[in-house]
Amino acid sequence: MSPKVLELLTLDNDVFKSYVFWSGVLVLKMIVVMPLLTGIQRFTTHTFANPEDLLSKKDKVKFDDPNVERVRRAHRNDMENILPFFAIGLLYVLTNPAAFLAVNLFRAVALARIAHTLVYAVVVVPQPARAISFFVALAATAYMAVRVVIFAL
């Protein structure tokens, strides 16, 4: 790797440091918070997908509880949107963007994804709350993708 790239991928670079921080927050959200929310819904509603998970003989395997499915959809939406952010965010760091803009883009994606989960799976809020949080993160990620493509031309 060139020395310039190595300079960009260090915690001395505020852009990379911000990317690392917000990516870490989003990973924790996906691997701690979302499974916890799913588990809470499963135990609250006695909705289990496997026979060995049933709490009593009265319980039955069930795949269609709306509360469990809502959290699962939110988790799937995270995977569909946060994983591309990880890739494009790192590539965006390599374009050596202005720190103020980059830090706020990373922050916007993370906070919008957290808000998306809150209004979709924790305290269900009518639209357009979910759409706004979804499109804020999408727009920030798309902006970074366009800047990466332009940079690579």
C-alpha positions as CSV (number, residue, x, y, z in Angstrom):
1,M,0.0,0.0,0.0
2,S,1.1,3.5,-0.7
3,P,2.1,5.7,2.2
4,K,-0.8,8.0,1.4
5,V,-3.3,5.2,1.9
6,L,-1.7,4.1,5.1
7,E,-1.9,7.7,6.4
8,L,-5.7,7.7,5.7
9,L,-6.2,4.3,7.5
10,T,-5.0,5.4,10.9
11,L,-6.7,6.5,14.0
12,D,-4.8,9.8,13.6
13,N,-7.1,10.5,10.7
14,D,-10.3,11.9,12.1
15,V,-12.3,10.6,9.2
16,F,-11.1,7.1,9.6
17,K,-11.5,7.3,13.4
18,S,-15.2,8.4,12.9
19,Y,-15.8,5.6,10.4
20,V,-14.4,3.1,12.8
21,F,-16.4,4.4,15.7
22,W,-19.8,4.6,13.9
23,S,-19.2,1.2,12.2
24,G,-18.6,-0.3,15.6
25,V,-21.8,1.2,17.0
26,L,-23.7,-0.2,14.0
27,V,-22.1,-3.7,14.5
28,L,-23.1,-3.7,18.1
29,K,-26.6,-2.7,17.1
30,M,-26.8,-5.6,14.7
31,I,-25.3,-8.3,16.9
32,V,-26.5,-7.2,20.3
33,V,-29.6,-5.0,20.1
34,M,-31.5,-6.7,17.2
35,P,-31.1,-10.3,18.5
36,L,-32.1,-9.1,22.0
37,L,-35.2,-7.4,20.6
38,T,-36.0,-10.6,18.6
39,G,-35.6,-12.7,21.7
40,I,-37.7,-10.4,23.9
41,Q,-40.5,-10.6,21.3
42,R,-40.2,-14.4,21.0
43,F,-40.4,-14.9,24.8
44,T,-43.1,-12.4,25.3
45,T,-45.3,-13.9,22.6
46,H,-44.2,-17.5,23.0
47,T,-43.3,-17.6,19.3
48,F,-40.5,-20.0,18.7
49,A,-39.2,-21.3,15.3
50,N,-37.7,-24.6,16.7
51,P,-39.3,-27.4,18.8
52,E,-36.3,-27.4,21.2
53,D,-36.9,-23.8,22.0
54,L,-40.5,-24.2,23.2
55,L,-41.0,-23.3,26.9
56,S,-43.8,-25.7,27.6
57,K,-45.6,-28.6,25.9
58,K,-48.5,-26.2,25.3
59,D,-46.4,-24.0,23.1
60,K,-46.2,-24.7,19.4
61,V,-43.7,-23.9,16.7
62,K,-44.9,-20.7,15.0
63,F,-43.5,-18.5,12.2
64,D,-46.1,-15.8,11.8
65,D,-46.3,-13.6,14.9
66,P,-46.5,-10.0,13.7
67,N,-44.4,-8.6,16.6
68,V,-41.6,-11.1,16.0
69,E,-41.8,-10.6,12.2
70,R,-41.6,-6.8,12.6
71,V,-38.3,-7.1,14.5
72,R,-37.0,-9.6,12.0
73,R,-37.8,-7.3,9.1
74,A,-36.1,-4.4,10.9
75,H,-33.0,-6.6,11.3
76,R,-33.1,-7.7,7.7
77,N,-33.4,-4.1,6.7
78,D,-30.3,-3.3,8.7
79,M,-28.3,-6.0,6.9
80,E,-29.5,-4.7,3.5
81,N,-28.4,-1.1,4.4
82,I,-25.7,-1.2,7.0
83,L,-23.5,-3.8,5.2
84,P,-23.2,-1.6,2.1
85,F,-22.4,1.3,4.3
86,F,-19.4,-0.6,5.8
87,A,-17.9,-1.1,2.3
88,I,-18.6,2.3,0.8
89,G,-17.7,4.1,4.0
90,L,-14.2,2.6,4.0
91,L,-13.8,3.4,0.3
92,Y,-15.0,6.9,1.0
93,V,-12.3,7.3,3.7
94,L,-9.7,6.5,0.9
95,T,-10.9,9.5,-1.1
96,N,-9.6,11.8,1.6
97,P,-12.8,13.7,2.0
98,A,-13.3,16.8,4.1
99,A,-13.4,15.7,7.7
100,F,-16.5,17.8,8.6
101,L,-18.6,16.3,5.8
102,A,-17.4,12.7,6.2
103,V,-17.8,12.7,10.0
104,N,-21.3,14.0,9.7
105,L,-22.2,11.5,6.9
106,F,-21.1,8.6,9.1
107,R,-23.0,10.1,12.0
108,A,-26.1,10.6,9.9
109,V,-26.1,7.0,8.7
110,A,-25.6,5.5,12.2
111,L,-28.2,7.8,13.9
112,A,-30.7,7.3,11.1
113,R,-30.3,3.5,11.3
114,I,-30.8,3.6,15.1
115,A,-33.8,5.8,14.7
116,H,-35.2,3.4,12.0
117,T,-35.0,0.6,14.5
118,L,-36.7,2.6,17.2
119,V,-39.6,3.7,15.1
120,Y,-40.0,0.4,13.4
121,A,-39.4,-2.3,16.0
122,V,-39.4,-0.7,19.5
123,V,-42.0,2.0,19.6
124,V,-44.0,1.7,16.4
125,V,-44.5,5.2,15.0
126,P,-46.6,5.9,11.9
127,Q,-45.0,6.9,8.7
128,P,-43.2,9.0,7.6
129,A,-40.9,8.4,10.6
130,R,-39.5,5.2,9.3
131,A,-39.2,6.5,5.7
132,I,-37.4,9.6,6.9
133,S,-34.8,7.6,8.9
134,F,-34.5,5.1,6.0
135,F,-33.9,7.8,3.4
136,V,-31.5,9.8,5.5
137,A,-29.2,6.8,5.8
138,L,-29.7,5.8,2.1
139,A,-29.0,9.3,0.8
140,A,-25.8,9.6,2.9
141,T,-24.6,6.2,1.7
142,A,-25.5,6.9,-1.9
143,Y,-23.7,10.3,-1.7
144,M,-20.5,8.5,-0.5
145,A,-20.9,5.9,-3.3
146,V,-21.2,8.6,-6.0
147,R,-18.1,10.4,-4.6
148,V,-16.1,7.1,-4.6
149,V,-17.1,6.4,-8.2
150,I,-16.2,10.0,-9.3
151,F,-12.9,9.7,-7.4
152,A,-12.0,6.4,-9.1
153,L,-12.6,7.8,-12.7
